[in-house]
Amino acid sequence: MTGLALNGKVIDLAQLQVELVAAGVAVTALGSDTITVYTYTAQGQPTDLPNGAAAVLAAHTPSTALHDALVAALTSSVGVALTSLTQAQRLALIAGLLYKAGAIDKQTLVVRPLASWLL
């Protein structure tokens, strides 16, 4: 298995990359298949993360800023209090709007759990 096991942990790849670099763990890019997180070789192939990444991953807590901003924007534009919807309903609505706007593709919608990029 390439990469570090997530064991169900929700991550924000962009935030995790910043945290890794700040901790002195050199990575140029991160990827995830929802089971593991990994970096890439110069040829673009998934490979294991450098030493020290496991501790950073263990301490990683994704920000909810993107989710909160999307909910606020949608609430004001749709005119409906999204807080009255369940979390699953909000995520489905946000994902559908992002897909329709071209911000995410179908593979992202199917392969990457919504919680890993919205929460």
N, C-alpha and C positions, 0 to 999 in steps of 0.2 A: 504494500500500500504506500503510495506516495503522499507525503504531507503529514500534517498533524490531525488526529481525529478530533472532531468537534464534540462528539458525544452529546448531541442535541443542543449545544450552545448556540445561541443566536449571536451573529457577528455583523459588524459593519465593516466591510473590506477597506473602504477608504480611511476610516478612522483607525482601524487596526494597523494599516500600513504606516500612518503617521506615528502611532504609538511604538511600532517596531523600530522605525528610524530614530525616534527620540531616545530609545533604549540602547541604541548602538548596534541594532541588528539590521544589517544591510540587505534590503530587498528592493528590487526595481519595480515589481508588480506582484499582486496577489490574485489568486483565483480560488474558487471553491466549487465543489460538486455537491454541496450541502452535507456531505459526510466528513470531508476533510478540507483543510485549507492548505494551500501550497504556493510556492513561487514558481518562476519560470527560468529555464536555461536561456542562454543567448540565442538558441535556435527556436525558442518558443515552446519548448516541451515542459510540462509540469514536472517539478522536482521538489525535494524536501526543503523545508525552511532551515535557515542556518541555526546554529546553537544559540540558545537564549530566547528563541521564539516561543517555546512552550510556556515559559514563565509570563511573558507578555500576554499570550493568548489567555492564560488562566486568569489574569487580572483584568482582562478586557470586558468592559460593560458598554454596549452600544448606546449612543445618544438617541434620544427620542425626538430630537429637534426637527428632523425632516418630517416625521409622522405628524408632529404637532402643527408644523407650518402648513402641511397639506390639509389637515383637518380644518384649520382656521380659514385658509383660502377657499376651500370648498364650501364651508358654511356660509361665508359672505357672498360667494358667487351663486350658489344654489339657493340660498335663502332658507335653508332647512338646518335646524340644529342637529348636526351629525352626532352629537353626544346622545341623542335619543336612539341611535342605531347601535347594534351590538358591535363589538370590535371586528368580528368576522365580516359583518355587513359593510363597515367602513372600509376595511382593507379591500374587499371585493370592488366596491365603488371606486376607490382610489386607483386600484390596479386597472380597472376597465377604462377609466379616463386617461391614465398614463399611456395605455396601449393605443387608445383611439387617437391620442395626440402625437403618437409616434415616438414617445419618450422611452418606451421599452418595446422589445420585440416579443413575438410569441414564444420563442425558446426561453427567454427570461421569465415570462409569465408561467410557463409550465415547469421548467427545471428548477428554478430558484425559488424557494418558499418565500412568500410575501413577507413574512416576519424578518427574514434576513436582510431586507433592504428598506423596510418601512419602520421597523421598531428599533 
